[in-house]
Amino acid sequence: MEFTRFLDRLATDHDRLRGVVESAPDAPVPTCPGWTVADLTRHVGEVYLHKAAAMRDGVEPEPWPPEEFADEEPTALLDRGYTALRAEFAARAPEDLAGTWYGPDQSVGFWIRRMAQETVVHRIDAELATGAPVTPVPDDLAVDGVDELLKVFAAYAVAEWGEYFTEILDGSPGHTFLVRAGDDAAWRVRTGPGEFTVTDGAGDGTADVTLSGPPESVLRSLWNRAGADGDTGLAVDGDPRAVAELRRCIVVATE
């Protein structure tokens, strides 16, 4: 996706999130256990301000969040965070330096992509929590979100912080997963002791597990953002134990 497209989607999904959070601030967020909508709103505002600081200072701020944020109303924090985030994006080019947690990409462009994806997931959280209709996720954004989740989150986390995945992967016999999002996007994932690798395309040979569906279904399922009925429209074919291994890796990588 082009960075202008990410920025357009960030604006659209932020506006949708902002439009629903005040309707039920005390409602529990089923996809974020223990959170209310107010907690979700505060979290997104803090994330926006964190990334704005990372771009401004060239390094991710620590510790975070500042204590004074606790005295600010959640929607005020969200508004301030979004304004600061967009100002930093407007003042910089995507290739400019920015501090990120992802070693291979220390750029503003990383945060443009990440904030678009962060916002669409939390927009879905807010809609599910408040009972608002879930706005469809465009195919291009959903495909990119699956790609980011598998490569930037899961594969990178296992490679860099493998000790957090020891319990999940050390006893793994090794599994191959084929993930298909719509007709055109596919990834082949391989897990095993200390391993979580992702390659583009369906590849050759059979897979132990195939996960397939429309791009939004794949995105929401892998991010555990199903609706109240638990059905995202994802088709899963293969060993349930292997599927559980994949899902546990993603959960740990995204915590």
C-alpha positions in Angstrom: 0.0 0.0 0.0 1.0 3.6 -0.6 1.7 5.7 2.4 -1.0 8.1 1.3 -3.5 5.2 1.4 -2.4 4.3 4.9 -2.9 7.9 6.1 -6.3 8.0 4.5 -7.3 4.8 6.3 -5.9 6.0 9.5 -8.1 9.1 9.3 -11.2 7.1 8.4 -10.8 4.5 11.1 -9.8 7.1 13.8 -12.9 9.1 12.9 -15.1 6.0 13.2 -13.5 5.0 16.5 -13.9 8.6 17.9 -17.5 8.6 16.8 -18.5 5.6 18.9 -16.4 5.6 22.0 -18.5 8.2 23.9 -21.7 6.2 23.4 -20.8 3.6 26.0 -17.5 4.5 27.9 -18.2 2.0 30.7 -19.0 -0.9 28.4 -16.6 -3.9 28.5 -14.5 -4.6 25.5 -15.0 -8.3 24.7 -11.9 -8.5 22.6 -9.7 -6.9 25.2 -10.6 -8.7 28.5 -10.6 -6.4 31.5 -10.9 -3.2 29.5 -13.8 -0.8 29.2 -14.3 1.4 26.2 -12.8 4.3 28.3 -9.7 2.1 28.8 -9.5 1.4 25.1 -9.9 5.1 24.3 -7.1 6.0 26.7 -4.8 3.3 25.3 -5.2 4.5 21.7 -4.5 8.1 22.8 -1.4 7.0 24.7 -0.2 5.0 21.7 -0.6 8.0 19.4 1.4 10.2 21.7 4.1 7.6 22.1 4.6 7.3 18.4 4.6 11.1 18.0 7.4 11.3 20.6 9.3 8.5 18.9 9.3 10.5 15.6 10.0 13.8 17.3 13.0 12.5 19.4 14.3 9.7 17.2 13.9 7.1 19.9 11.0 5.4 21.6 10.2 7.1 24.9 10.7 5.2 28.1 9.2 4.9 30.7 5.7 5.2 29.3 3.0 6.5 29.8 3.8 9.6 31.9 2.0 9.7 35.2 0.1 12.9 34.4 -1.8 11.2 31.6 -3.9 9.5 34.3 -5.5 12.8 35.1 -6.7 13.4 31.5 -10.1 12.4 30.2 -9.8 9.5 27.8 -11.4 11.3 24.8 -9.3 14.4 25.5 -6.2 12.2 25.5 -7.3 10.5 22.3 -7.9 13.9 20.6 -4.6 15.3 21.7 -2.8 12.2 20.6 -4.3 12.1 17.2 -3.5 15.8 16.6 0.1 15.2 17.7 0.4 12.1 15.5 -0.9 13.7 12.4 1.3 16.8 12.9 4.4 14.6 13.1 3.4 12.7 10.0 2.8 16.0 8.1 6.2 17.4 9.1 8.1 14.3 7.9 8.7 12.1 4.9 8.1 8.4 5.2 11.8 7.6 4.8 12.8 10.0 7.6 14.4 8.4 10.7 12.2 7.4 13.6 12.8 5.2 16.6 10.8 1.9 16.4 10.9 -1.5 18.1 11.3 -3.2 14.7 15.0 -3.4 13.9 14.9 -3.6 10.1 12.8 -0.4 9.8 13.6 2.7 11.7 11.5 5.1 9.7 8.4 7.3 9.9 6.9 5.0 7.3 6.9 2.2 9.7 4.8 4.2 12.1 2.4 5.3 9.3 1.7 1.7 8.5 1.6 0.6 12.1 -0.8 3.3 13.2 -3.2 2.6 10.3 -3.2 -1.1 11.4 -3.4 -0.3 15.1 -6.4 2.0 14.5 -8.4 -0.4 12.4 -8.1 -3.2 15.0 -9.1 -0.9 17.9 -11.9 0.6 15.8 -13.3 -2.9 15.5 -12.9 -3.3 19.3 -14.9 -0.1 19.9 -17.6 -1.1 17.6 -18.0 -4.6 19.1 -18.0 -3.1 22.6 -20.6 -0.4 21.9 -22.9 -2.6 19.7 -22.2 -0.4 16.7 -22.1 -2.1 13.3 -18.6 -3.2 12.4 -17.5 -1.2 9.4 -16.0 -3.4 6.7 -12.2 -3.4 6.4 -11.0 -2.8 2.8 -9.3 -5.7 1.2 -5.9 -3.9 0.7 -5.7 -2.8 4.3 -6.7 -6.3 5.6 -4.1 -8.1 3.4 -1.5 -5.7 4.6 -2.5 -6.2 8.2 -2.2 -10.0 7.8 1.3 -9.5 6.3 2.3 -7.2 9.1 1.0 -9.6 11.8 2.8 -12.6 10.4 6.1 -11.0 9.5 6.6 -7.9 11.6 5.0 -9.2 14.8 5.3 -13.0 14.9 8.3 -13.9 12.8 10.4 -11.0 14.1 9.4 -11.6 17.8 10.4 -15.3 17.6 13.7 -14.4 16.0 14.5 -11.6 18.4 12.9 -12.7 21.7 12.8 -16.5 21.3 12.8 -17.1 25.0 9.2 -16.0 25.2 8.2 -18.7 22.8 10.1 -21.6 24.3 7.1 -23.2 26.0 5.1 -23.0 22.7 7.7 -24.1 20.2 10.4 -26.2 21.8 8.2 -29.3 21.7 6.8 -28.6 18.3 7.2 -31.4 15.7 7.2 -28.6 13.1 4.2 -27.4 11.2 3.6 -25.8 7.8 0.6 -23.4 7.4 -0.9 -22.0 4.3 -2.7 -18.7 4.9 -4.9 -17.4 2.1 -6.6 -14.0 2.2 -8.9 -13.7 -0.8 -7.9 -14.9 -4.2 -4.6 -13.2 -4.6 -2.7 -13.1 -1.2 -1.1 -16.1 0.4 1.7 -16.8 2.9 3.4 -20.0 3.9 4.3 -20.2 7.6 6.7 -22.7 9.1 7.0 -23.3 12.8 9.3 -25.6 14.9 11.7 -25.3 17.8 12.9 -21.8 17.8 11.3 -21.2 14.3 8.6 -19.0 12.9 9.3 -18.2 9.3 7.0 -16.6 6.7 7.4 -16.6 2.9 5.1 -14.9 0.4 2.9 -17.0 -1.8 1.3 -20.4 -1.5 4.6 -22.3 -2.2 4.9 -25.9 -3.2 3.8 -29.0 -1.4 1.1 -29.7 1.1 0.5 -27.8 4.3 -0.5 -29.2 7.7 -3.0 -26.5 8.1 -4.8 -24.2 5.6 -6.5 -21.0 6.8 -8.5 -19.2 4.2 -11.2 -16.6 3.8 -11.9 -13.1 2.6 -9.1 -10.7 3.7 -11.1 -9.1 6.5 -12.0 -12.6 7.9 -8.4 -13.6 8.0 -7.3 -10.4 9.6 -10.0 -10.4 12.3 -9.5 -14.1 13.1 -5.7 -13.9 13.4 -6.1 -10.8 15.6 -8.9 -12.5 17.6 -11.4 -9.9 16.7 -14.4 -12.1 16.1 -17.9 -10.8 16.7 -20.3 -12.0 19.5 -21.0 -15.3 17.6 -17.2 -16.0 17.3 -17.6 -16.5 13.5 -15.2 -14.4 11.3 -15.8 -16.5 8.2 -12.4 -18.1 8.3 -12.1 -21.7 7.0 -9.6 -23.8 8.9 -8.5 -27.2 7.6 -5.9 -29.2 9.5 -4.7 -30.4 12.9 -6.3 -28.4 15.7 -3.1 -28.7 17.8 -1.1 -27.0 15.1 -3.7 -24.2 14.8 -3.4 -23.7 18.6 0.4 -23.4 18.3 0.1 -20.8 15.6 -2.5 -18.8 17.6 -0.4 -19.0 20.8 2.6 -17.6 18.9 0.6 -14.7 17.6 -0.9 -13.9 21.1 2.6 -13.8 22.7 4.0 -11.7 19.8 1.2 -9.1 20.1 1.1 -8.8 23.8 
